[in-house]
C-alpha cells in the first residue's frame, strides 16, 4: 500500500521524532510517499517552494487517497 503521511512542517517540528518513528514502522510493509515529513534534518524554515516540491513529488508517485 502507498501511504501519504501528513504532519506539521510549517507549524512546528516538535513532533518530528514521533513522525519519524511512525514512518519507519509503516515503511516495514508499505511505501510512504511523504517520508520527508519525518526527516529529522528538515527544519521548520523550509520554504513554501521546498514543501510544495515534496508534495508534488509524492503525488507523482501514486494514487492519492485520504483516510
N, C-alpha and C positions, 0 to 999 in steps of 0.2 A: 504494500500500500504506500502511496505517496502522501506525505503529511505536510501541510502548510502550518508551521508553528508560529504563533503570534505572541509577542511580548514587547515590553517597553524598550525603546531605544531613546527616543527624544524626551520622554517623560521622566527619565532617570534610569540608572543602571543598578539600583540597589539589589535587584533580584537576579542579576546576571548569573550568579553562581547556581541558583536554582534552575534557571533556564538551561544552563549548560548540562547539569546532571540529568534533567528530564530528556533533553535532546539526545544525549549519549545513550540513555536507556532505550529510547524509541528507535535509534539507529541500529540496534541489535537485530531487529526484524523488519524494519521499514526504511524507506527513503525519506529523509527530512529535507524538504526543498529549501527551507529557510533557516538552515543551521547557523547562519551569521547572527541571528538573534541571541544565541548563546555564546557567541565569540567573546572570550574574556578580554581580548585586546581591543575590541570595538568600543569606542568611547561615546558618551552622550553627545560629544561635539561633532559627530558625523554630520555632514551636510545633507540638506534635503536631496541633492543630486545623488549622493552616495546611497542613501537609503532607498531612493526611487530605483536606482540601478540594481540593488539587491532584490527588490520586489519584482521588477520586470524579469530578471534572470530566473527567479523562481517560477513565475507564471509561464515562462517559455519551456520549463522542464516537465510540465504535466498538467493534468486537468485540475482546475481549481474547484474546491468544494469546501464550504464552511460547515462545521459541525458544532 
